[in-house]
Amino acid sequence: MSPPGEALPLPAPTAAPPPLVRGAPRLTCACSDLLREIVVLDEYGQQRPIHIPAERPLTVFVDKRELVTLMTLGAMPELLVLGYLVNQRLIERVEQVESITVDWDVGAAAVRTHAGVEDIEARTAQRVVTTGCGQGTVFGQMIDGLQGIRLPPAERARIRQSSLHRLLETVRKQETIHRKAGSVHGCALFRADASQVEMLMFVEDVGRHNAIDTIAGWMGMHGVQGGDKVFYTTGRLTSEMVLKSAQMGVPIIVSRNGVTAMGHEMASRMGMALFGRASNRHFLCFTGFERFDSEPEPQRPPVRLVSG
């Protein structure tokens, strides 16, 4: 028998969530245990208990048709499924979904729509395998819809260096699954301006794609627009992560990790600001310099070696 799991409290946002949109789908609340305790043997020959993330499969059915199996922690599975449908462009609005029911006894999420998904067979036929961990496939029409994405101009969506520092400090202070067990990615949605930084949503999952999809589901449920928001992730910024952020309307992305060449090219084409290697007061701005109000740190004096 497996040892019992552990349910951690989800990090609290610094801003109260807005009300649900009219006609939002009905969702169950099937959060599962996020951690599992196991016994390991270390390099000193000692056995000791540790916690590891409780990854599990969740098979998604849309109107009784099997769509995909997502590997997930299951922190907010209903929002994950909803955001997956949005980011894969299988639905345009969350109001098209009547309900999402998650049952962990059978490891399934049942999505019921009001009028079905048009041409679902054809629209899910072409898949592109990506670098995603947890789940990392995109349907072909996502790339085709790139030309239709319009982000706000730089004068309306930008970030100051001091706000970026406060954002990173807010993330650093979070009590996270990663801090206790490792092996997960975290994503957050912020509202940031010159005077304050508010964390609207934070979620961790076994893959960064799951985490960003969960945030997309939350945005859809609450009618949150992305034009004045900043997206943060612990994972690398690949083309798919950049594309999903753009689809959510978020023009500024901050990552603790790096940026791939295709992610860089896509963000440049769409006029997005990408910050990578961002931790503490350190960062690199890869694209979108026009969206960044730099407040340079003082240069450190060079270290001189004195010979004896």
Buried (B, 14 or more C-beta within 10 A) or exposed (E): EEEEBBEBEBBEBBBEEEEBBEEBBEBBEBBBBBBBBEEEEEEEEEEEEBBBBBBBEBBBBBBEEEBBBBBBBBBBBBBBBBBBBBBBBBBEEBBBBBBBBBEBEEEBBBBBBEEEBEEBEEBBEEEEEBBBBBBBBBBEBBBEEBEEEEBBEBEEBBBBBBBBBBBBEBBEEBEBBBEBBEEBBBBBBBBBEEEEBBBBBBBBBBBBBBBBBBBBBBBBBBBBEBBBBBBBBBBBBBBBBBBBBBBBBBBBBBBBBBBBEBBBBBBBEBBBBBBBEBEEEEBEBBBBEEBBEEEEEEEEEEEEEEEE
